[in-house]
Amino acid sequence: MGVALLGIRCSSLLFAVDVAKSATASEAPGDRVLSREPRGRGRVRRRRSPDGPAVSVKNQGRLRDLEQLAPNSLEAKMAAEDVLKQPELLTRVKESQSFIVAFGRLQLWQEALGLLEAKRTGTRSRGDVVLTNAAMVACSQAGEWETVLALLSGALAPDMVSYNLAMSASCNAREWQRVLLLLDDMNAAKRRWDFSTYNTTITACAQGRQWERGVSTLSNMLQVDLQPTWVLYNLGIILAGEGSLWRTAMEYLEDMWARVVMPDALTYSSVISACEKAGQWQEAVQLVHRMRKKGLPVKEQTLLSAVRACQKAGKEAFAEETFPELALDMQ
């Protein structure tokens, strides 16, 4: 496969990548808890924690009002300014987090930063991490990836979510090298990986054509029994092809079937390309037959990949017999 075509395939897949950008919810004082009546009553009742609700009734109303406003509108900015004028009314972490998230949805990332500055304590507390992560989401939604990185740098105790948000923002800005550097920092901080970590890492490797690291990451993801998406499998197959790892590409294809992630024509075409690069003509031809048997469309470029694999092995006559529709292209 030519470099240009490979780039088109990879770009189309990267466009389809949807990286989650949500901060984790925190357990704030005031969340409802379950308690039992004294033994013998035999029924469960709900009680509120003594500190009251996580978000006051008044602030719940203010949040509902914000939901009705148009993003980046004058009304939204005025409502945000009213909140910033009285930050003392937000007495709990959950309240501050909710308003920062609301500002982010309204594309008011600067106001989100203002509320973060007003409410964080500057300590290694869990509350500070939660608020910082919420502000990172708000800035990421506005495309302010450099601000997201600054927030990570200023965090005293960033968690897994913090690193994931910074990596995702960098990946969306196509700063793939920065993503891999952040991943190294995350590993040094001994933070665990989740689906978002694998997703962003593989996507960044595809952006930078870092086939070895991308293939290794997807293989590790399978080993820890996380379920890759169709996009991640296809990116992994393309990266495997970059390294002429045709067996790995075939394994990913079979694993897709095993995990009920349906491969399509693009998937098969990418595996055939990997076989072509490695000179595996028999596998390439068999894959074309499998595509036709499954009713998948076989484009001319896919057939040409199989033909070139045959030509590399000195099987020109076999290719002409098997793919007569390409006889002119083979001369």
C-alpha positions, 0 to 999 in steps of 0.5 A: 500500500502506498504511503498516501493511501495508508495516510488516508486510511489512518486519518479516516480512522483517527477522525472516528476516534471519540475520546471520553472527556468526563471527570470522575464523580466524587463522593461528597458529604451529604450524599444519601446513605443507607441505614437500617432500623434497629434490629427487629424492624426488618426494613430499610430507610434512607437518611441524609448524612448530618452535613446535608445534601451535596448540592443545596436546593438553591444551587440546584436551581441555579444549575438548572437555570444554567442548563437553559442558557446558550453556550458562550452567550451574554446571558451565560456569562452574566450568570457565571459572573453572579456565581463568581461574585459569591463563591462562598455560597458554594460550601461543598466540593460537589457544588463547586465541581458541578458549577465548573462542569456547567461552565465548561458546557457553556464554553466558559472555560475562563470562568471555570478557571476563576471558580477553580482558583476561588475554591481550591485550597492549594493542598493535596486534598481529594477535593482539589484534584476533583475541582482541577479535573473538572476545570481540565474538562472545561478547558479541553472542551474549548480546545485550550489544550495548553491550559489543560497541560498547565493545570496538570503541571500545577496539580499537587496530586494528579490522579489517573483522570488528570493524566488521561484528560491532559493526554486526551487534550494533547491527542485532540490537538495532534500533539502525539509526542506530548501524549507519549511524554505524559504517558511516561510521567503517568507511569513514573507516578505509578498511576494505573491505566484504564480504557481511556489511557489505552485509547489515547495512547494507541491513537497518538501512536497512529498519529505519529506512525509509531507502530511498535509502541502502538502494537505493544499497547493494543496487545497489552490492552488485550492481555488485561482483558479490556475490550478495544473498539472497532477503531482501536482494532483497525488502528492496531492492524494498520500499525502492525502492517507498518511494521510488516507484522502480518501475523499480529494483524491476523491475530487482531482480526481473529480476536475481533471475531472472538470478541464480537467486534465486527470487522468490515472491508477496511479491516480486511483490506488493512490485514491484506496490506500487512500480508502484502508487505510481508510477502504472504501471498497465500494469506492475502488471497485467502482473505480476499476469498473470505471477504467475498464469502462474507459479502464484503465489498472488495475494492480494486486497491484491496485486490491490487494488494493481494496481486502484489503479494503474489508478484513478490512471491513469483506467483504472477500466473496464479494472480492472473488466473485468480484475479482476471479482472486485474489482468491489464493492471498486472501487465 
